[in-house]
Structures are given as structure tokens and as C-alpha cells.
């Protein structure tokens, strides 16, 4: 028998992730939830994928703050903070309300960098 798991799209907000997990558990869904996160990549690459996936309007703040756009395009994005926040929430979850939570990294074309990050980060 094949085990069914739930894999989310790319997530950025640990609090929203916790609420999502708790909501599923409250509705009797106890499958493993794999939280999708962007692997280490340039912000410009992340923006390119966001535009291709149709979430361009979500990054419309770039148009409102052109001064910030250059910094965002040249920045390196890392999943460190999100992974640490989720790890802390799972570790503090004494009642088990979050259930079985794991991470899924989207490499966005940077497979080698994502694989290296996943094997060396803790």
C-alpha cells in the first residue's frame, strides 16, 4: 500500500503553516504534511518563477517600491529562518496538534545548491 502525503506549495509564513496543519488535524486528516519551501536561490529567480506561476500580482510591491527592487533582485534567498521557525513550533508542540510535519524544498533550477543546503543545514 502506498502512503499518501500532503505537499504544500511554496510557503513563507510559519504561523500560517501551523494554522494550516492544525486545521487539517481538526478535520481528521493525519497524513504527513510536507511543507514546501524555496531552496536557496537568488530572489530574481524566485520572482521569475512567481511570474511564470501566475502569482505576479503578489509581488506588485516591487512596482510600488522601485528602490527596493534592485536589492531584491540581487539578494540570495535562504530557507534557514522558515525551517528554524517550523522546527521550533514542532518541537514545542507537546499536544501533537501539528502532527507529522516535514519539509519539501523546491530547487527552482538550483538543484545542486538546494541539495548541498539540505545536507549541511541543521
Secondary structure, DSSP 8 states (H G I E B T S, - for coil): -----EEEEE---HHHHHHHHHHHHHTT--S-EEEEEE-SEEHHHHHHHHHHTT-GGGGTHHHH-HHHHHHHHH-EE-SHHHHHHHHHHHHT-TT-SS-SEEEEEE-TT-HHHHHHHHHH--
